[in-house]
Amino acid sequence: MVADRDVIPAEPELPRFSRSLRPVVDAVARKKSGVHRKLLFGFLFGALLLVAMAVLSLIVIRQMDDRMAELNHARVKSGRAQEMLYAVTAQSHYRAMALLLPQDAGKYNGQVEDAKKTFAERLDLMEQDDPSNRDFYEGVRNENEKYKESGRKVLLLFDTGDIQGATRLHLDEEHPTSHLLETSMRTLIDSANQDIATAQADFQSSRTFFTRMVIAFSATSVIAALLLGFVLSWAFVLPVRKMQRALAQITAGNLKQHVDVPNGDEFGTLASDLNDTSERLATLFDDQRTLTTQLSKTNASLVDASEAKSRFLANVSHELRTPMTSILGFTDALLAGVDGPLNEEQRESLRWVQHGGQDLLGLINEILDLSKIEAGKMTIEAEPFDPKALVESVVAQHRSLAAQKRIRLESTDVGTPAVVVLDRQRVRQILVNLLGNAVKFTDSGEVKVETGASADGRFHVSVHDTGPGIAPEQQAAIFEEFHQAVGGEPGTGLGLTISRRLARLMGGDVTLESEVGRGSVFHLTLPLDHRAAPADAGGLEPRSAGDGERTPGPRAEL
Amino acid sequence: MATILVVEDTPANRALATKLLRAAGHEVLSADTAATGIALARERLPDLVLMDLGLPDVDGWQALREIRADGGAVAGLRVVAFTAHAMVGDRDRALEAGFDEYLSKPIDFATFAATVDGLLP
């Protein structure tokens, strides 16, 4: 029986008609003995019943044989008595024939002698077979002797030729004696027939008795064997069903189960093992649930903390912008000569204030951007524009700084798409960051901007510099917040993080190739229309050391 | 030479805007709440209003609605949205709401001057 996974079987019980056997079943189950011993006992009991049945059958056969022998004996006795009666009447008959037909006397008297011999032989046999009637046979023997004697006398007279005297003697003496014998024989036949009748009746009653006995014994054996089989099988089936039910409960999630199995055999051990396992499972599950609850609480508080951080950063940076507005605004106003002319030293000092203020505002804006991205509140616009023109304007913006640092700034166009649908402001922000970094970190040599399309037809800009380069172990880290290349100029360290997050929000990416001492190449790859590309979620994402390796993009041998 | 009303609650920003506008030769009126700003606008009918969007009593959007809903000449005033909430799309939202122009803080001196000059008759 296969348990349905969703249905928990009812508490197992014996079939309704046999509930009264429960104490017996429990007793057999409780018996401290192995299952194989219990089964062996059952089979032995069955075998014993079979042997008893066989023995009983043998006894019955034997008894019936005896009855049959008695019956046969009575029949033989009756047959012999009949033969003896016939022999007696034959003697009388042939004697009379000899006396009537003296010329044939020899033949008839011979036949008389034959009959006599037959009678004597049968009498001996009868006496041997039936020794209890010795007296009766003795009487018959005496009568027969008298009969033989009278016969001899008749024969003597006959031999002398006195036929008449012989006839008289026969009629007077021999014939009445033969009558006596005939009467005795009839008595014997009657008695033998009586014996047959008795033996037959005996045989019948025995047969009925034994038939009933065999049927009764068979029925009892069958019932006993069935009962034993029933009790034994339920002693094993009940615990199995109970465990099955417990396992179904466990499968359904009710891990803590206690199976009450009284068995003193392997099923009992199995049930107690099941109970232990269930208890351990339940304990483990409770522990795990406690841990899970703790973890989800921790997780929820971490998420809360992260959201609070983003909110805090957003609020703080917003609050910082207001005073920055004043600082920069008044500085601009002073530099513009609103309050009158300034000397060169005052102008120089104010330029430092302006520089510091602009850096600080940049940092505030970046923190604001990042907190928006992390809070998932960064909205990405979609507007068609000419990407080549955008790149050119950003390059132009950096020409004066590059010239100041005496580094070359070049830009090339290799198959740039004519139009892209992206967030123009955000793309500009990324380009300003990449190009600004390149110019900032390059002290000699050149910065080269290549605008074009990637192998799979996406918009692609690469910014090559001849700066110090970034060591492989640093390459993933520079995309993390507040990371700054060792030995680099002071900066916010947020620009690359934001650039990459913005690019990913538009379905693209920012990747890096670099070699220490030779410079770096930053690749910006973006779809032609970000609305058609799957964007990376802007919220919290796991950061790993291999972050940089997952990102697609061109890769040069380093 | 024009009369310009600056409605701005942050004193430094108000002072800066006033300084820049005065330096450009304009007469400057200023208010630190929407209510006093609207009252002043009704009284003096300035050529231009610079309206901060984050005012303490009612915000700049609401203040603009009140100005536009006014039965008198005030309804036709030129109003510039002035805000630190420099978000992409804010400009479109502001123009859609009925502002004549949009200026984000911090004030870029050149942009500020150009925007103001462009709106004056």
HADDOCK unambig.tbl for C-alpha pairs under 7 A between the chains (distance, minus, plus):
assign (segid A and resid 322 and name CA) (segid B and resid 84 and name CA) 6.93 0.50 0.50
assign (segid A and resid 325 and name CA) (segid B and resid 105 and name CA) 5.97 0.50 0.50
assign (segid A and resid 325 and name CA) (segid B and resid 106 and name CA) 4.06 0.50 0.50
assign (segid A and resid 325 and name CA) (segid B and resid 107 and name CA) 6.58 0.50 0.50
assign (segid A and resid 326 and name CA) (segid B and resid 12 and name CA) 5.74 0.50 0.50
assign (segid A and resid 326 and name CA) (segid B and resid 13 and name CA) 5.70 0.50 0.50
assign (segid A and resid 326 and name CA) (segid B and resid 16 and name CA) 6.95 0.50 0.50
assign (segid A and resid 328 and name CA) (segid B and resid 106 and name CA) 6.99 0.50 0.50
assign (segid A and resid 329 and name CA) (segid B and resid 16 and name CA) 6.65 0.50 0.50
assign (segid A and resid 329 and name CA) (segid B and resid 106 and name CA) 6.54 0.50 0.50
assign (segid A and resid 329 and name CA) (segid B and resid 107 and name CA) 5.72 0.50 0.50
assign (segid A and resid 330 and name CA) (segid B and resid 16 and name CA) 6.16 0.50 0.50
assign (segid A and resid 332 and name CA) (segid B and resid 109 and name CA) 6.51 0.50 0.50
assign (segid A and resid 333 and name CA) (segid B and resid 20 and name CA) 6.72 0.50 0.50
assign (segid A and resid 338 and name CA) (segid B and resid 20 and name CA) 6.92 0.50 0.50
assign (segid A and resid 338 and name CA) (segid B and resid 23 and name CA) 5.67 0.50 0.50
